[in-house]
Amino acid sequence: MRHDNGSAAAQSYPYGLRWRRAFGLLTPAQRFLFACLTAARISVGLCDLALAAAMYVLFMLLQPHPLAHRALWIPDSILGAALLASILVVVRALIDVLSSRSALSYIQNLHVDLLMRLTQGYSVMNWSRFVARNRSELLHHSLNTAREAADFFHRCVELIAGVVVVVAMAAAFIYQSAAAALCFGLVLSAFFLLHRFFIRRSVSGSAANREASLTRLHKNLANLYASGKEIRTYGIHDFFQNRIRNEAETFARYHRRAVFLPQISRIVAEQGTVLLFLALIVAVQLQHGDMHKLLSLLAFYFVLSRRLLPLVSQISLIAGQMESSFENVLIVDSELTQCLIHWAPPLPALLPDPGFVLQIRQVSFSFQQAASVLRNFNLDLRKGETLVLHGVSGIGKSSLLNLIAGILQPTAGSIRVDRAAIAYVPQEVPLLDDSIRNNLLFGLAAQPEDALMRALAAANLAGFVRAQPDGLDTHIGDNGALLSGGQRQRLGLARAILRECPLLLLDEATSALDRENERQILANLASLGAAVLFVTHRRQRNQYAQRICSIRNGILIEESAVSFSARALELCAEQ
C-alpha cells in the first residue's frame, strides 16, 4: 500500500474493522498480555472510584449526623475511614506504577517484534521484488513505522481503560445524582461530536500526508549522502538542498496539523470538565438542600473530577492520536502481507555427484515476462577447477551466479550444489561500518588472528593491514569509505577465502584491481584448491583457468579448455 492512498484507506475503515485489522497483527500471547494490561489500567481507575467513595464516607462521619445505615464494608469510625482511604491511595499508586512500567515494556517488545518480522519478511522476499523496493523506504518502515504502529496499541490500552473507567464513574454519578449524570452525558456527547466531525478526518489526512512526506524526505537524504562525490564535483548542492528543504517543510506542516489538532480536543476537554464540575455543584445544591450532605457529595465529586479532568482530556487526545498511528498499522500490515505474497520458498537441497561442486541441468531463467536470459543451460564444475566466464553486460553472467547462490530461482531445470559451501564476492562488496576484523568475520565466530592474516595475504591485503596503527581493528567507515575501490574488493575476497568454501563465485570481483594484483590473487586462489567460477568483462588468458567460456543466446559456449590433470601439473611446475 502506498502512502499517498493511505488517508482514504484509513478513513474508509469503520471502527470495528480497524480494531480487527490492528489486532490481526498480534500473536495470541500478545493479545493476552494486551488484555492483562488493559485490566490493570482499568483497576487504577476503579481504585479512584473506591477512593471517592471512601472520602464520601469519611466526610459523612465528620458531620454532626453521621450515616444512619452502614454496609458491612463501611468503617464505623473516622480513623477506620481514613485508614481505608490511605490503603486505597497506596494500592492505587502501586498498580499505576507497575502497570505503566509493564505497558511500556509491552510496547517496546512489540516494536522489536514488528521490526524483526518486517526485516525477516524483506529478507525472504523474492529477490526481484526486493531489489525493486527503495532501501530508505524499507529502513523507514522497519524503524519508524513499526514504532508508531506499536504505539497504536499503547494508545488502545489507555483508551479502552479510560472509556471503561469513565462509564464506571458515570454510573456513580447516576447513583448519586441524575442531574449530575445528565450534565456529564451532555459534555461527553459534545466531545464526541467535536472529534467525530471536526478533528478525526483532518488528523487522519494529515497523518497520511506526513508519513508520505517523511518517506520522501528519507529518500532525498539517502540520495544526498550516497551521491556526495558527484554533488561536490558538479557543484549542485543547492539543487539537493532545495529538494530537502521543500520536503522538510511539507513534513513539518502536516506534522504540525497531526499533533496540534488533538491538542484542541485536550484543551476543550480540560476546560469543559471544569465547567462540568461547577455545574455539578449547582445541580447538587438545587437537588439537596442539606448542607452537611452537600459537603460529602462535593468531596465525592472532587475526587472523581480529579481523575475525570485528565481522563476525559486523555481520551480526547488519544482518540486523535490513534488516527495518526492507525495509518502506520495499515502500512505495517500491508508490508507484511506483501512479504508473505512474494515470499521466496527455500530451494530444494540437491547435492552434486562425487568429484563435482556444481552441476546445472537444463536451466532456464527470465525476469517476470521478459525474454529468457538463460535457455536450457548446462554446466559442470569439478572440485578445484577454475572456470572464467566473460562477456558484455546483460548476457546473464550475474544472473547465473545468483541462481547458483540461491538468490534467484530458475524457471525450469535443476541446480545441484551445496549452498552451505559457497562463498560469493560481488563487484560492489557490501562492507560494514566497522573494523577490518569484523568485516572479515561477517557473521562468523571469532577466528585466530593468524587465520585472518592468511586470508588477507591471499587477497594481497595483509601488508596494508599491518601498516595500520590499529591493524585488524582499523575502522573502515561507511561501506568502506576509508578504503580505495581495490582495497574494498580485496577485503571482500579475503572474507570469502576465510570461509574455506569449496566453491567461490566471483562476479567482477577484481574489476578495480590492476593486472598484476589480479594475477597474483588468481594464482593464490588456484593454489587453495577451491573451485572458482570467475565472471569478468575482461578476456582472460588460460594461465589460471582450466576453461574459458561465454554465454550466447542464453547458452554456455566453451571457447578454450585445458585438460584438468594437465593443468594441475602445469601449476605444480610453476610453483
N, C-alpha and C positions, 0 to 999 in steps of 0.2 A: 504494500500500500504506500502510495506517495503522500508526502506531507501536504502538498497543495490541495489534495482532496480530503484531507483529514478533518477539516472543520465541518463539512457537510456530513461526513461519516459519523463523527462524534455526536452531532446534533440529532441525527436520524435514529439514534438508539434510545428507545424508551428505558426508563429506569430499571425495570425488571430484566430486560435483555442485557443491559450493560453490566449489571451485577453478575449475571450468569456468564457473560464473556470474560469478565475480570477474574472471577473465581475459578474459571476453567484453567487459568494459568497455574493454580496452586495444586500441590500434591495433597493426598488425603491427610498426611501428617501436618502439613502447613495449614490446612483448613481447621484441623482440630486445635492447633495452637492458636489460631485466629479466634476461634470460639472461646477458648480459655481466657485469652487476653481481654476480649470484649466483656466477658462476665466479670473479670477482675475490675475493669474500669467502671462497670455498672455498679459494682459493690461500693466503690468510692462515693458515688452519688447517693446511694441508699444510706450510707453512713451519715451523710449530710442531712438526709431526711430524718433519720433517727435522732441525730443531734438536735435538730429543730424541735422535735417532739420532747426531748429531754429538757431543753431550755424552756419550753412551754410549761412543763410540769414544775420546773424549778421556780419560775415566776409565779405560778399559781400558789405554790407552797409559801412564797414570800408574802402573799396577800393576807389581809385580816381574816378572810373567809376562804380557807383552802378547799381543795377538791372534796366534794361530798362522797363521791364514788370512785374507788380506785380499782383498776385491774391488778392482777397478780404481779405484773411486771413493773408497776408504777411504785417508785420508792415512797415511803411514808414519812420521810424526813428531808429537810433541806440538805443535810450532809450527804445523804444517800443519793439525792438527785444530782448534786454537784459531782459526786464521785462517778456516777454513771456517765454524766456529760464528759468528764475528764477521760474516762476509759474510751469513750467513743472518739474523742479527738485523737488519742494516741493510736487507736486501731486504724482510724481513717488515714492518718499520716503514714503509717507503715504500709498499708495496702497501696496508697498512692505512690510512694517511693518505689516499692517492689514492682508494681505493675508498670510504672513508667519505664523503669530500667529494662524489664522484660520486653516491653513493646519496642524499645529502641534496638535491643539485641535481635528481636524477631525480624525487624525491618532490615537491619544490616545483613543478617544471614540470608534474607530473601533477595536482597540486592546481589549478594555474591552468587546465589543460586541462579538468578536470571542472567547475570553476566556470564557464568560458566556455561549455561545452556545455549546462549547466543554464540559464544566463541566455539563451543563444540559443534553447534549446528553449521556455522560458517566453515569449520574445518573439514566437515564431511560432505559439504555441498558439492554437487557436480562441478568439476573444475572450470568448465566453460562458463557456467553461470557465475561462479565465484570471481573469475577474472573480469567479468563484465561489470561488477559492482565497484563503486568508488570506495577506496580504502578509508578515507577520512569519514565517510558516512558510516561504514561498519564500526569504526572506532567510536564515533559519536553514539551510535546505538548501544554498543557494549558498555560504555561508561555512563553517559548522561541519561540516555533514555531509560536504561534499566534501573538507574537510581530513582528517577522520577516515577516510574511505574511501581517500584517498591513503596515509595512514599504514599501512593494512592491507597494502599492497604492500611497504612498507619492512620490516614485520614478516615478510612472506613471504620476502623476501631473506635476512634474518637466520636465520629458522627453517630454511629449506632448506639454507643453508650450514652451520648448526650441526649439523643431522642428518647431513649428508654427512661432516663432519669427525669427529663422534663415531663414525660407522661406521668411518672410516679408522683412528681411534685404537683402536677395539675390535679391529680386525684386527691392529694392532700388539701389543695385549695378548695376543691368542691366540697370535701368533707367539712371544712371549717366555714366556708362562705361561698354560696352560689354566686353572689355578686362579684367576688374576687376572681372566681373561676371564669366568669363571663369576660371580665376585663382582660384576663390573661389570654383567653382564647382569641379575642379580637386583635390583640397585639401580635400574637403568633401568626394569625391569618394575614395581617398586614406585611409581616416579614416575608412570608412565603410568596405572596403576590409580587412583592418587590423583587425578590430573587428570581422567580419563575419568568416574569415577563419583561424585566428591565436589565437584569445582570447576567443571567445564565448564558444567553445567546452571545452576548458581547464577549464574555470571558472565554467561551468555547472557541469562538472565531479568532480572538487574539492569541489564544494558546496555540492553535494550529498554525497560524501565521508565524508565531515566534519560533516554533520548532523548525518550520521550513527555512526561516531566515538563519537560524543558528546552524543548520546543516550546511547551507550555502557559505556561511562565514567560515566554518571548519574547512571546507574545500578550498576557499580562497587563501586561507592561511597556509594550508598544506602546499598549495601551488607556489606561494611566495617563498617558503623555506626550501622547497625542492628545486626551485629554479634560480637560486641565489646567484650562481656564477653567470648565467646568461643575462639576468636582470642587471647586474653590475656592468657587464660588458656592453650591453646595448643602452645603458643609462635610462631605463624605463621604470624607475622606482615610482614615479608619480602615477603611472597607469595602474599598477597593482595597489598602491596606497589608496587611490580613489575608489577602487572596487571594494577594498576592505572597509573604508570609511562609510561608503554608502550602505553596505550590508550591515555594519555595526550599528549605524543609526536606525536602520529599519528594525533590527532586532531590539534595540533599546525602546523604540516606540511601541512595539507590540508587547514587549515585556512589561513596560510601564502600565499599559492598559490591563494586562492579565493580572498584575499584582495589585493595582490601585482599585479596580472595581470591587473586589471582595472587601477591601477596607471600607468602602462606603457602607456595605451591609453591616460591618462590625460597628461603625460609628452610630449608625441609626439604631442598631440593636442595643448598644450601651445606653444611649440617651432615652430610647423608648422604654427600656426596662426601669430606668429611674422614674420616669413619668408613671409607669405602671405601679411601682411601689407607693408613690404618693397617692395614686388613685385608690389603691387598696386601703390605705389609711382612712381616706374619706369614706369608702364603702363600708369598712368595718365600723367606723364611728356612727354612720347612719343606721346600720343594722343592729349594733349592740350599744345600748346606752350605758351599760355597766362599765365604768372607767377601770375598775380593777381587772376585769376580764380583757378589756381592750389592751392593757399593758402586756398581758401574757400573749395575746394574739400578735401584737406588734413584735414581741421577741421571737415568736414562731416565724412570722413573715420576714423578719430581719435576717434570721439565719438562712432561710430559704433563698431570699433575694441575694444574699451574699454569694450563694452558689449560682443563682439564676443569672445574675448580672454578667459574669464571664461566660456562663454556659450558653446562653442564648446568643451572645456575641460570637462565641466559638463556633456554634453550629452554623451560623450565617456565613462566617468566614470560611469554614471548611467546605461548605457546600459550593462556594465559588471556586475554591482552590481545586476541588475534585474535578471540575470541568476541565481544568488545565491538565491535571495529572492523568485523567482518563484518556486523553489523547495519546499519552505515552504508553498506556496499557494496550491500546489498539495497535500501536506501532510494534511493540514487543511481540504481541500475539501474531500479528501479520508476518513479522520476520521469522518467528519460529515455525509458522505454517509453511512459509516459502522454503525454509531449510528442510522441512520434512518432505515437501513435494519434490524438491530437487536433490534429495539425498542420494549420494553415490554409494551403492552397496559394495561391501568388500569383495574383491575379486577371488575366484577360487584358487586355492593353493595347488599349482601344478609344477612339480619339480622336473628338471631336465633329466635326460638319460645320463648314466655314469660317463664321466670324461668330458661333459659339456656343462657350461654355466648358463647357456641361453639357447632355446630352440623356439623359433617363431614359425607357425604353420598357417598359411592361407589367411593372413590377417588383412582385413580391410578397415579403413577408418575415414570418416569425414566429419566436419564440423556442422552439426544440425543438417540443414537442407543443401549445404554447399556441395560442390563436386568432391569426389573422393580424393583424399590426399595419398592414401596407400591402397593398393589393389592386389589382393592375393599375394601378399608379401611373405617371403620365406627367408629365414636366416638361421644359421647355426654358428655358435661361437664356443670354441673349446676352452678348457682351462688353460690359463697362461697365454692365450692368443691375443694379439693386438690387431684390431681392425680399424682402419681410417675410413670415415665416411665423409666425403667432401661434396661441394656443390654450392650453387647460388641459393639465396634465401627463398623460402616458400615452397621447396620441393618435398618437405616432410621430414627433414632430419631431426629437428627438435621434437616434432610430434612422435616420431619413432621412440626417442629416448623417454618421453613422457608416458608412452604406452608401456614400455618395459618397466619403468619405475612404478607403474600403477596409478599415476596421476590422471591419465586418460584411460578410457575403456574402449576396446575395439568394437566395431560394429559387426564384425564377423571374424572367425578364426580363433586361434588359441596361442597363448604365450606361456611357455614353460620356463620359469625362472624362480629362484629362491629370493623373494623380495626382501627378506630379512637380512640378506647378504649382499646388498647393493649399496655402493657409495656414488652419489650424484653431485657433479660440480657444474653449475650453470655458468653462463658467461658473466652475468651480473650476480656475484656472490653476495647473499644476504649476510651481513655481519651485525653482531650485537654491539650496542653502545656499552662496551665492557672491555675487559683486558684481553690480551692475546691468548692467555691461558684458557679463559672461559670460551673464547671463540673457537679454539681448537677442540675443546671438550664438547661443546654444543649439545649438552644433554647427557653426555657420558658421565659415568662416575669418575672420581679423581684418578688420575694416572700418574705414574712416576715421571719425574722431570726429564729423565734421560729418554723415555719413550716419546715425550712431546718434542724434544730436541731432534730425535731421529726423524720424526715426521717432518719437522721444519727443514732439516738438512736435505731430505729427499725432494722438497719443493724449493730448494735453493733460497731459503729464508732464514736459516739458522744464524748466519753472520750478522744480518740486520738486527735480529732479536738480541744477540749477545752484545751488540754495540749500544743498546738502550740502557739507561741507568736503572730502570726497573725490570729489565729483562722480560720474562714471560708475563709479568704483572703490568706491563705498559698498557695504558688506556689508548684505544684507537679511535674514539669519537663516534658520532652518529653514523652508522653504516660504514665505518672505517674511513671517515672523512680525513683523518690524520695520516692515512696511507696513500701511496700512489695507486693507480689502477693496476699495475703489475703486481704490487705487493698484496693488494686485495685478492687478486686471483691466486697468487701463490699461497696465501693463507687458506683460501678455500680448498686448494689441492692438498695442503698439509692436513686439513681437517678430514678429508676423505681418506688419505693414506693412513692416518691414525686408527681408523676403524678396521683396517686389515681385512677388508671385504674381498671376496674372490672375483667380484665384477665391479669395474669402475666405469661409470658413464660420464664422459667429458663433453660438454656442449659448449664449444668455442672457449674452453677453459684456459687457453693460452693466447687468446687474441690480443691481449695487452702486453705480451712479452716479446722481446726481440728474439731473433732466430737462435742465438747462442743459448739463452736461458731456456727457450723451448726445447732445444735439442738435448740439453743436459737433463731437464726434468723428464722428458720422454724416455731417455736412457735409464734414469733411476726407476721409473715406473716399470719398464720392461724387466729390470733386474729383481723386482719384488715378487714376480711370479703370478700376479693377478691378471685376469683377462681385462682388456681395455677396449671399449668402444668409443672411438675418438671422432667427434663431429667437428668439422672445420670448413672454412671457406677456402683455405689455402690448399694448394696441391702439394701433397707430401711425397717425398721420396720414400721408398720402402726400407729405409735404414732401420727403423724400429717397428715396422708393421709387417705382419705376415700377409695381410690382404689390404688392398685399397679399392674402395667401392664408391659408387654414387647411386642416386635414385633418379630414375627417368620414368615419367608417366606412372609413378606410384609403385614401381617395381625395382628391386635391387639389381644393379648392374655391377659385376665384378670386373675391374679394369686390370688388375695385376695381382698375382699371388706368388708366394714363395712356400715351398714345402715346409710344413711346420717343424719337422725334425731337422731339416737342413738349416732353417733359420735359427733354431736353438743352438746348433753347432757354430754358426757364424757369430752369434752373440757371445758364446763362451770363448771363442778365439779372440774377439775384440777386447774382452775383459781380462 
